[in-house]
Amino acid sequence: MLKNRVAAAAASAALAVASLSLAAPANAAPADATSAQAAGCSNRPIKAKESVNIRKKPTATATAVGLFPKGANGCYDSGMDGQKYNVCGKKSTVWSYITYKGMKGWVAEACVKFV
């Protein structure tokens, strides 16, 4: 009988130790980590403040290659001065070169925020 109690106690202790290894580490990324972070941006993750066209060149008249929708996450690759614009409530000449779902191109920097 004592043998059964010792075996049961050992089994309970082993189960408790095993369950500890299943817990997520304290520094693990939250389950709702942004897709930009999950994609492993080589530079900085960004989020669209408003829907904005992704363009071939840093000008408002350049061909659009896609849309960076409001609230979407992408990756900032670089920035530069380009054509003046007045969008997303701001006048500027600063453009960001981004990657979003495999599309690469320029967006008005006033329409994105770094996350």
C-alpha positions in Angstrom: 0.0 0.0 0.0 2.8 2.4 0.9 4.4 1.4 -2.4 1.3 2.5 -4.3 1.2 5.9 -2.5 4.9 6.6 -3.3 4.3 5.7 -6.9 1.2 8.0 -7.1 3.1 10.8 -5.5 6.0 10.4 -7.9 3.6 10.4 -10.9 2.0 13.6 -9.6 5.3 15.3 -9.2 6.4 14.2 -12.7 3.2 15.5 -14.2 3.6 18.9 -12.4 7.1 19.3 -13.7 6.1 18.3 -17.3 3.3 20.9 -17.2 5.8 23.7 -16.3 7.7 23.1 -19.5 4.5 23.6 -21.6 4.0 27.2 -20.4 5.1 30.0 -22.7 8.3 31.8 -21.8 7.9 35.1 -20.0 9.5 37.0 -22.9 7.5 35.3 -25.7 5.8 37.5 -28.3 2.1 38.0 -27.7 -0.2 35.8 -29.8 -1.4 39.0 -31.6 2.0 40.1 -32.7 1.8 42.3 -35.8 2.3 40.7 -39.2 5.1 43.0 -39.9 7.0 41.7 -36.8 6.1 38.2 -37.7 7.4 38.8 -41.2 10.7 39.7 -39.8 11.2 43.2 -41.2 14.9 43.9 -41.8 14.3 47.6 -40.9 11.2 48.8 -39.0 7.6 47.6 -38.9 5.0 50.2 -39.9 1.2 50.6 -40.0 -1.0 52.5 -42.4 -2.8 55.4 -40.7 -5.0 55.7 -43.8 -5.3 53.7 -47.0 -2.6 54.8 -49.4 -1.5 53.7 -52.8 1.9 52.0 -53.1 3.7 53.7 -56.1 6.6 52.9 -58.4 8.3 56.2 -57.8 8.1 58.8 -54.9 5.5 61.0 -56.7 1.8 61.3 -56.4 1.4 60.7 -60.2 3.5 57.5 -60.4 1.9 54.2 -61.3 0.2 52.5 -58.3 1.4 48.9 -57.8 -1.1 48.2 -55.0 -2.9 49.5 -51.9 -1.6 49.7 -48.4 -4.9 49.6 -46.5 -5.7 51.5 -43.3 -4.6 49.5 -40.3 -2.4 47.1 -42.3 1.1 46.2 -41.2 4.2 46.3 -43.5 7.9 46.9 -43.4 9.7 50.2 -43.9 12.8 49.8 -46.1 14.0 53.3 -46.6 12.9 56.9 -47.1 13.7 59.9 -49.3 12.5 63.3 -50.4 10.3 63.2 -53.5 7.4 65.2 -55.0 5.4 67.4 -52.6 2.1 66.0 -51.5 -0.8 67.0 -49.3 -2.4 63.8 -48.0 -3.4 62.3 -44.7 -3.7 65.8 -43.2 -0.1 66.8 -43.9 2.0 68.6 -46.5 5.4 67.0 -47.0 8.0 65.7 -49.5 9.1 62.7 -47.5 8.3 59.3 -49.0 8.8 55.8 -47.5 9.8 52.8 -49.5 7.9 49.8 -48.0 7.1 46.2 -48.5 3.6 45.0 -48.0 2.4 41.4 -48.9 5.3 41.1 -51.4 4.6 44.4 -53.0 7.4 47.0 -52.9 7.0 50.7 -53.5 6.7 54.2 -52.3 4.0 55.7 -50.0 3.6 59.2 -48.6 5.3 59.0 -45.1 2.5 61.1 -43.6 0.2 58.1 -44.1 2.2 55.6 -42.1 3.4 55.3 -38.5 6.3 53.3 -37.1 5.3 50.6 -34.6 
